[in-house]
Amino acid sequence: MTFVGAGETPPFFEPLILPALKDLAVTTFDDFGWDHTIFMGFTLRSSLDLERLSIRGVHIYGDQLLEFLLHMRSLVELEIMVSECLTDQLFDALCYREMDNQNLVPKLKTLLLSDIQVDVDDNRIASMIESRWWTDDAPRMVSRLEWAVVHVRNGT
């Protein structure tokens, strides 16, 4: 399912219950009033087992995205473009920690991140990717990243 819109958060999400949904792309335009509670209500009602999520231009904050991702254990591909949710907190939360049984998005294999704010710590991004991209065959609690694209804004 793909949703593209401008203006206020539409009532589009309010009545929906889509438990079989596997692929969700949400693209918004300038001045889009994203209502996180409506979106979270939709995802929780649907008990989503999303495999692919694309968020482009959505004004969602890092803590809101983390709340959402906690429920997305089946997510294999994540694309985020132009959003203030790409923060140090998010990159830290995405790091694989061997002793943590509750790693965020454990099946993640593809990560596409664009227009990251320049104030994000490059080391956190590198640590997150390195923690999910290993070369040995030791068993892990998360899938190995197969593809990662990271684009940081040039500051202009």
N, CA, C and O of each residue as an XYZ file, in Angstrom:
624
protein
N       0.844     -1.161      0.000
C       0.000      0.000      0.000
C       0.889      1.223      0.000
O       1.884      1.277      0.723
N       0.545      2.174     -0.783
C       1.259      3.444     -0.828
C       0.283      4.555     -0.535
O      -0.810      4.596     -1.098
N       0.677      5.466      0.356
C      -0.133      6.633      0.664
C       0.705      7.858      0.381
O       1.819      7.975      0.890
N       0.199      8.759     -0.409
C       0.873     10.020     -0.712
C      -0.117     11.127     -0.429
O      -1.258     11.080     -0.888
N       0.322     12.139      0.337
C      -0.636     13.191      0.648
C      -0.004     14.482      1.077
O       1.199     14.563      1.325
N      -0.847     15.499      1.159
C      -0.462     16.823      1.634
C      -1.614     17.351      2.470
O      -2.756     16.919      2.310
N      -1.313     18.285      3.359
C      -2.353     18.850      4.206
C      -2.346     18.204      5.569
O      -1.296     17.773      6.046
N      -3.499     18.129      6.203
C      -3.602     17.534      7.534
C      -3.633     16.009      7.433
O      -3.952     15.452      6.382
N      -3.293     15.336      8.554
C      -3.370     13.880      8.565
C      -4.784     13.485      8.192
O      -5.740     13.899      8.848
N      -4.922     12.706      7.169
C      -6.262     12.361      6.705
C      -6.926     11.345      7.618
O      -6.254     10.604      8.334
N      -8.246     11.319      7.585
C      -8.946     10.274      8.332
C      -8.713      8.906      7.689
O      -9.223      7.891      8.164
N      -7.939      8.893      6.603
C      -7.605      7.690      5.853
C      -7.180      6.532      6.765
O      -7.649      5.408      6.586
N      -6.300      6.791      7.737
C      -5.783      5.739      8.607
C      -6.761      5.328      9.701
O      -6.687      4.201     10.192
N      -7.677      6.215     10.095
C      -8.523      5.951     11.252
C      -9.390      4.698     11.143
O      -9.432      3.929     12.104
N     -10.083      4.446     10.035
C     -10.929      3.255     10.001
C     -10.211      1.979      9.543
O     -10.787      0.892      9.604
N      -8.968      2.103      9.088
C      -8.293      0.956      8.472
C      -7.828     -0.083      9.481
O      -7.329      0.239     10.559
N      -8.011     -1.340      9.091
C      -7.430     -2.485      9.786
C      -6.914     -3.396      8.681
O      -7.700     -3.979      7.933
N      -5.592     -3.518      8.578
C      -4.978     -4.267      7.466
C      -3.935     -5.255      7.999
O      -2.739     -5.016      7.839
N      -4.350     -6.341      8.619
C      -3.380     -7.259      9.232
C      -2.466     -7.974      8.240
O      -1.392     -8.428      8.633
N      -2.850     -8.091      6.978
C      -2.028     -8.804      5.993
C      -1.038     -7.884      5.277
O      -0.272     -8.347      4.431
N      -1.042     -6.591      5.602
C      -0.174     -5.629      4.932
C       1.296     -5.968      5.168
O       1.715     -6.153      6.311
N       2.075     -6.049      4.096
C       3.506     -6.374      4.195
C       4.400     -5.227      3.753
O       5.566     -5.169      4.146
N       3.876     -4.309      2.942
C       4.668     -3.249      2.343
C       3.907     -1.940      2.484
O       2.794     -1.804      1.977
N       4.514     -0.970      3.181
C       3.858      0.318      3.392
C       4.819      1.438      3.015
O       5.936      1.510      3.527
N       4.375      2.313      2.114
C       5.149      3.490      1.728
C       4.295      4.717      2.020
O       3.161      4.819      1.553
N       4.845      5.645      2.794
C       4.147      6.884      3.120
C       5.032      8.036      2.674
O       6.160      8.182      3.145
N       4.516      8.853      1.766
C       5.230     10.026      1.279
C       4.352     11.235      1.526
O       3.179     11.245      1.153
N       4.917     12.255      2.154
C       4.156     13.478      2.403
C       4.884     14.662      1.779
O       6.049     14.574      1.394
N       4.166     15.758      1.695
C       4.708     16.974      1.102
C       4.748     18.090      2.140
O       4.295     17.902      3.269
N       5.281     19.239      1.771
C       5.420     20.378      2.679
C       4.132     20.656      3.436
O       3.029     20.530      2.904
N       4.310     21.039      4.700
C       3.203     21.436      5.566
C       2.221     20.309      5.846
O       1.050     20.558      6.132
N       2.685     19.092      5.765
C       1.819     17.966      6.084
C       1.764     17.816      7.592
O       2.807     17.675      8.230
N       0.596     17.842      8.169
C       0.429     17.696      9.612
C       0.306     16.235     10.005
O      -0.807     15.712     10.062
N       1.415     15.563     10.276
C       1.420     14.149     10.611
C       0.935     13.955     12.034
O       1.475     14.566     12.956
N      -0.065     13.122     12.231
C      -0.579     12.821     13.565
C      -0.123     11.415     13.942
O      -0.667     10.415     13.473
N       0.878     11.373     14.792
C       1.484     10.105     15.181
C       0.482      9.183     15.874
O       0.530      7.970     15.669
N      -0.413      9.721     16.678
C      -1.357      8.877     17.417
C      -2.333      8.171     16.473
O      -2.697      7.019     16.709
N      -2.755      8.850     15.413
C      -3.637      8.207     14.431
C      -2.898      7.074     13.726
O      -3.445      5.986     13.547
N      -1.653      7.332     13.326
C      -0.867      6.319     12.636
C      -0.574      5.127     13.544
O      -0.700      3.979     13.117
N      -0.184      5.390     14.795
C       0.092      4.305     15.739
C      -1.173      3.495     16.008
O      -1.115      2.270     16.113
N      -2.309      4.170     16.120
C      -3.572      3.465     16.313
C      -3.838      2.496     15.176
O      -4.242      1.355     15.399
N      -3.606      2.964     13.950
C      -3.780      2.116     12.762
C      -2.860      0.903     12.823
O      -3.306     -0.220     12.588
N      -1.584      1.112     13.137
C      -0.636     -0.001     13.127
C      -0.936     -0.998     14.253
O      -0.821     -2.207     14.055
N      -1.316     -0.502     15.417
C      -1.614     -1.409     16.527
C      -2.902     -2.188     16.283
O      -2.974     -3.377     16.594
N      -3.922     -1.528     15.729
C      -5.177     -2.219     15.385
C      -4.934     -3.315     14.365
O      -5.548     -4.381     14.419
N      -4.038     -3.042     13.440
C      -3.770     -3.971     12.346
C      -2.814     -5.091     12.736
O      -2.681     -6.068     12.000
N      -2.148     -4.967     13.876
C      -1.135     -5.950     14.286
C      -0.205     -6.264     13.125
O      -0.010     -7.422     12.757
N       0.358     -5.219     12.561
C       1.136     -5.340     11.334
C       2.363     -6.230     11.465
O       3.074     -6.207     12.470
N       2.584     -7.002     10.432
C       3.808     -7.760     10.246
C       4.507     -7.206      9.023
O       4.805     -7.941      8.082
N       4.769     -5.908      9.035
C       5.394     -5.266      7.878
C       6.763     -5.853      7.593
O       7.530     -6.157      8.506
N       7.055     -6.007      6.305
C       8.390     -6.421      5.879
C       9.145     -5.250      5.267
O      10.370     -5.178      5.369
N       8.419     -4.330      4.629
C       9.044     -3.167      4.004
C       8.303     -1.898      4.432
O       7.075     -1.828      4.394
N       9.084     -0.906      4.837
C       8.527      0.383      5.234
C       9.347      1.490      4.598
O      10.570      1.529      4.733
N       8.660      2.392      3.901
C       9.298      3.560      3.310
C       8.597      4.795      3.844
O       7.381      4.940      3.715
N       9.378      5.684      4.447
C       8.854      6.944      4.986
C       9.615      8.059      4.299
O      10.834      8.165      4.439
N       8.901      8.891      3.556
C       9.544      9.997      2.835
C       8.855     11.303      3.177
O       7.665     11.478      2.918
N       9.609     12.212      3.759
C       9.087     13.533      4.066
C       8.125     13.585      5.230
O       7.509     14.624      5.469
N       7.977     12.501      5.957
C       7.049     12.450      7.082
C       7.682     13.138      8.286
O       8.807     12.812      8.666
N       6.980     14.071      8.879
C       7.480     14.789     10.053
C       7.183     13.972     11.302
O       6.249     14.255     12.053
N       8.006     12.953     11.497
C       7.885     12.090     12.669
C       9.188     12.226     13.456
O      10.270     12.271     12.871
N       9.083     12.290     14.761
C      10.265     12.476     15.604
C      10.882     11.129     15.960
O      10.232     10.087     15.870
N      12.149     11.170     16.366
C      12.888      9.951     16.672
C      12.214      9.070     17.696
O      12.151      7.855     17.505
N      11.700      9.643     18.793
C      11.049      8.828     19.812
C       9.758      8.206     19.289
O       9.393      7.105     19.701
N       9.066      8.894     18.391
C       7.857      8.343     17.789
C       8.199      7.178     16.861
O       7.510      6.157     16.860
N       9.263      7.333     16.072
C       9.681      6.251     15.193
C      10.138      5.047     16.014
O       9.836      3.908     15.658
N      10.864      5.284     17.109
C      11.303      4.181     17.965
C      10.107      3.428     18.534
O      10.109      2.198     18.577
N       9.094      4.156     18.967
C       7.880      3.517     19.484
C       7.267      2.617     18.414
O       6.858      1.493     18.703
N       7.205      3.110     17.184
C       6.659      2.344     16.076
C       7.516      1.105     15.793
O       6.986      0.002     15.658
N       8.840      1.285     15.703
C       9.737      0.186     15.346
C       9.768     -0.916     16.397
O      10.077     -2.062     16.073
N       9.458     -0.594     17.636
C       9.382     -1.621     18.676
C       8.355     -2.690     18.335
O       8.472     -3.831     18.783
N       7.354     -2.328     17.548
C       6.288     -3.252     17.162
C       6.558     -3.931     15.822
O       5.770     -4.776     15.397
N       7.644     -3.585     15.154
C       7.915     -4.073     13.797
C       9.039     -5.112     13.785
O      10.088     -4.878     13.184
N       8.833     -6.231     14.430
C       9.852     -7.278     14.538
C      10.089     -7.994     13.207
O      11.117     -8.649     13.040
N       9.159     -7.880     12.264
C       9.280     -8.588     10.986
C       9.889     -7.722      9.882
O      10.051     -8.189      8.755
N      10.228     -6.468     10.190
C      10.711     -5.530      9.180
C      12.047     -5.978      8.597
O      13.009     -6.209      9.331
N      12.098     -6.100      7.259
C      13.305     -6.523      6.547
C      13.961     -5.336      5.847
O      15.185     -5.281      5.731
N      13.150     -4.388      5.382
C      13.667     -3.230      4.651
C      13.088     -1.950      5.239
O      11.877     -1.827      5.425
N      13.971     -1.003      5.528
C      13.565      0.289      6.081
C      14.201      1.406      5.267
O      15.421      1.468      5.114
N      13.350      2.289      4.749
C      13.819      3.466      4.021
C      13.230      4.704      4.686
O      12.017      4.807      4.872
N      14.099      5.637      5.040
C      13.654      6.906      5.616
C      14.359      8.015      4.859
O      15.584      8.037      4.740
N      13.556      8.932      4.353
C      14.107     10.030      3.563
C      13.533     11.350      4.073
O      12.319     11.490      4.218
N      14.399     12.302      4.341
C      14.025     13.650      4.764
C      13.094     13.610      5.971
O      11.893     13.852      5.846
N      13.648     13.308      7.124
C      12.847     13.278      8.339
C      13.717     13.616      9.536
O      14.884     13.233      9.603
N      13.133     14.338     10.478
C      13.869     14.684     11.686
C      14.016     13.508     12.642
O      14.596     13.664     13.716
N      13.506     12.336     12.278
C      13.616     11.164     13.143
C      14.992     10.508     13.067
O      15.302      9.645     13.889
N      15.818     10.894     12.105
C      17.149     10.310     11.965
C      18.097     10.990     12.942
O      18.774     11.959     12.601
N      18.133     10.465     14.166
C      18.878     11.074     15.266
C      19.882     10.090     15.844
O      19.851      8.898     15.535
N      20.777     10.606     16.690
C      21.722      9.749     17.406
C      20.979      8.685     18.205
O      21.412      7.535     18.268
N      19.866      9.068     18.811
C      19.061      8.141     19.610
C      18.588      6.963     18.751
O      18.629      5.815     19.195
N      18.145      7.242     17.539
C      17.692      6.175     16.647
C      18.847      5.256     16.270
O      18.708      4.034     16.326
N      19.985      5.830     15.886
C      21.122      5.006     15.483
C      21.619      4.143     16.640
O      22.012      2.994     16.437
N      21.602      4.692     17.839
C      21.993      3.927     19.017
C      21.022      2.769     19.250
O      21.446      1.655     19.557
N      19.733      3.026     19.106
C      18.715      1.992     19.316
C      18.797      0.886     18.264
O      18.454     -0.261     18.549
N      19.244      1.217     17.059
C      19.361      0.228     15.988
C      20.608     -0.642     16.102
O      20.728     -1.648     15.402
N      21.540     -0.263     16.981
C      22.761     -1.060     17.164
C      22.411     -2.450     17.696
O      21.556     -2.603     18.569
N      23.085     -3.447     17.153
C      22.932     -4.809     17.657
C      23.793     -4.972     18.897
O      24.984     -4.661     18.894
N      23.168     -5.465     19.954
C      23.891     -5.737     21.192
C      23.664     -7.209     21.528
O      22.532     -7.645     21.740
N      24.748     -7.954     21.572
C      24.673     -9.398     21.739
C      23.893     -9.824     22.984
O      23.205    -10.844     22.956
N      23.986     -9.080     24.043
C      23.330     -9.448     25.298
C      21.878     -8.978     25.374
O      21.193     -9.260     26.358
N      21.406     -8.282     24.373
C      20.049     -7.730     24.383
C      19.108     -8.650     23.609
O      19.299     -8.870     22.413
N      18.102     -9.184     24.281
C      17.137    -10.072     23.631
C      16.082     -9.308     22.853
O      15.312     -9.917     22.111
N      16.023     -8.005     23.000
C      14.988     -7.190     22.373
C      15.564     -6.210     21.357
O      15.184     -5.040     21.337
N      16.466     -6.675     20.526
C      17.050     -5.798     19.510
C      15.969     -5.270     18.584
O      15.060     -5.997     18.185
N      16.084     -4.007     18.253
C      15.133     -3.339     17.368
C      15.230     -3.913     15.958
O      16.333     -4.154     15.467
N      14.116     -4.132     15.315
C      13.995     -4.679     13.953
C      15.037     -5.771     13.680
O      15.954     -5.572     12.884
N      14.892     -6.922     14.343
C      15.917     -7.973     14.258
C      16.084     -8.618     12.881
O      17.117     -9.234     12.622
N      15.104     -8.495     11.999
C      15.202     -9.119     10.668
C      15.705     -8.147      9.598
O      15.754     -8.495      8.418
N      16.075     -6.938     10.005
C      16.478     -5.894      9.065
C      17.682     -6.320      8.221
O      18.718     -6.723      8.752
N      17.525     -6.222      6.886
C      18.605     -6.563      5.954
C      18.959     -5.398      5.035
O      20.085     -5.306      4.546
N      17.992     -4.506      4.801
C      18.216     -3.371      3.903
C      17.875     -2.093      4.648
O      16.793     -1.963      5.222
N      18.813     -1.148      4.633
C      18.643      0.122      5.324
C      19.031      1.253      4.378
O      20.180      1.349      3.946
N      18.063      2.107      4.061
C      18.285      3.236      3.160
C      17.904      4.513      3.902
O      16.731      4.728      4.208
N      18.884      5.354      4.189
C      18.659      6.574      4.953
C      19.178      7.766      4.167
O      20.342      7.794      3.768
N      18.307      8.758      3.943
C      18.697      9.930      3.150
C      18.446     11.207      3.914
O      17.529     11.298      4.731
N      19.281     12.196      3.632
C      19.158     13.541      4.205
C      19.209     13.550      5.724
O      18.367     14.159      6.384
N      20.209     12.864      6.271
C      20.439     12.865      7.712
C      20.981     14.239      8.100
O      21.817     14.802      7.393
N      20.510     14.772      9.213
C      20.964     16.075      9.689
C      22.466     16.036      9.962
O      22.994     15.010     10.391
N      23.153     17.149      9.715
C      24.612     17.188      9.891
C      25.026     17.092     11.353
O      26.189     16.799     11.631
N      24.107     17.329     12.308
C      24.479     17.265     13.713
C      24.437     15.846     14.283
O      24.682     15.662     15.475
N      24.136     14.854     13.473
C      24.168     13.462     13.902
C      25.619     12.998     13.932
O      26.396     13.312     13.029
N      25.980     12.255     14.967
C      27.338     11.764     15.156
C      27.648     10.646     14.151
O      27.031      9.581     14.185
N      28.609     10.902     13.261
C      28.995      9.909     12.247
C      29.415      8.583     12.878
O      29.182      7.518     12.306
N      30.036      8.651     14.057
C      30.484      7.433     14.736
C      29.311      6.551     15.149
O      29.424      5.325     15.136
N      28.190      7.161     15.514
C      27.002      6.371     15.883
C      26.447      5.647     14.666
O      26.024      4.495     14.756
N      26.450      6.330     13.530
C      25.980      5.696     12.294
C      26.897      4.527     11.950
O      26.427      3.431     11.644
N      28.197      4.763     11.999
C      29.166      3.714     11.674
C      29.050      2.542     12.651
O      29.108      1.386     12.232
N      28.888      2.824     13.933
C      28.752      1.761     14.941
C      27.511      0.918     14.696
O      27.548     -0.306     14.818
N      26.414      1.577     14.350
C      25.173      0.860     14.084
C      25.346     -0.077     12.899
O      24.951     -1.241     12.967
N      25.937      0.419     11.808
C      26.129     -0.418     10.620
C      27.098     -1.556     10.932
O      26.841     -2.706     10.578
N      28.201     -1.238     11.588
C      29.193     -2.261     11.924
C      28.608     -3.347     12.825
O      28.951     -4.521     12.682
N      27.730     -2.966     13.749
C      27.141     -3.942     14.667
C      26.222     -4.927     13.957
O      25.958     -6.015     14.468
N      25.737     -4.547     12.780
C      24.814     -5.409     12.022
C      25.439     -5.942     10.730
O      24.748     -6.527      9.896
N      26.722     -5.742     10.574
C      27.388     -6.147      9.331
C      28.690     -6.845      9.708
O      29.723     -6.191      9.847
N      28.654     -8.135      9.872
C      29.819     -8.880     10.302
C      30.244     -9.858      9.217
O      29.486    -10.127      8.285
N      31.457    -10.390      9.338
C      31.987    -11.258      8.286
C      32.089    -12.717      8.711
O      32.213    -13.586      7.848
N      32.043    -13.017      9.994
C      32.137    -14.417     10.415
C      30.761    -15.084     10.356
O      29.767    -14.438     10.023
N      30.709    -16.357     10.675
C      29.450    -17.094     10.606
C      28.846    -17.363     11.981
O      27.952    -18.200     12.107
N      29.312    -16.677     12.996
C      28.776    -16.876     14.343
C      27.291    -16.494     14.364
O      26.897    -15.501     13.754
N      26.476    -17.275     15.060
C      25.043    -16.957     15.122
C      24.789    -15.645     15.867
O      25.457    -15.341     16.855
N      23.836    -14.892     15.389
C      23.462    -13.614     15.992
C      21.948    -13.610     16.229
O      21.218    -14.422     15.660
N      21.498    -12.704     17.058
C      20.070    -12.553     17.348
C      19.370    -11.675     16.313
O      18.151    -11.510     16.361
N      20.135    -11.112     15.381
C      19.565    -10.276     14.321
C      20.110    -10.740     12.976
O      21.149    -11.396     12.900
N      19.393    -10.388     11.928
C      19.868    -10.669     10.577
C      21.049     -9.767     10.251
O      21.182     -8.672     10.799
N      21.885    -10.232      9.372
C      23.013     -9.434      8.910
C      22.526     -8.436      7.862
O      21.746     -8.790      6.977
N      22.983     -7.200      7.961
C      22.671     -6.230      6.916
C      23.266     -6.703      5.597
O      24.409     -7.156      5.542
N      22.484     -6.593      4.550
C      22.976     -6.940      3.219
C      23.185     -5.697      2.367
O      23.972     -5.712      1.420
N      22.486     -4.630      2.703
C      22.558     -3.411      1.902
C      22.313     -2.227      2.822
O      21.314     -2.192      3.541
N      23.197     -1.280      2.806
C      23.017     -0.052      3.596
C      23.455      1.144      2.753
O      24.556      1.158      2.201
N      22.591      2.132      2.662
C      22.898      3.387      1.978
C      22.590      4.505      2.964
O      21.479      4.600      3.485
N      23.581      5.346      3.213
C      23.426      6.439      4.167
C      23.867      7.726      3.483
O      24.980      7.808      2.964
N      22.996      8.726      3.483
C      23.303     10.010      2.874
C      23.113     11.108      3.919
O      22.015     11.298      4.441
N      24.195     11.827      4.218
C      24.148     12.932      5.177
C      24.022     14.232      4.417
O      24.682     14.423      3.395
N      23.171     15.141      4.909
C      23.017     16.456      4.265
C      24.349     17.174      4.262
O      25.172     16.981      5.157
N      24.559     18.003      3.252
C      25.837     18.703      3.144
C      25.851     20.010      3.948
O      26.835     20.748      3.895
N      24.796     20.304      4.678
C      24.778     21.474      5.537
C      24.305     22.736      4.874
O      24.259     23.778      5.527
N      23.946     22.699      3.601
C      23.447     23.903      2.940
C      21.951     23.871      2.828
O      21.352     24.806      2.297
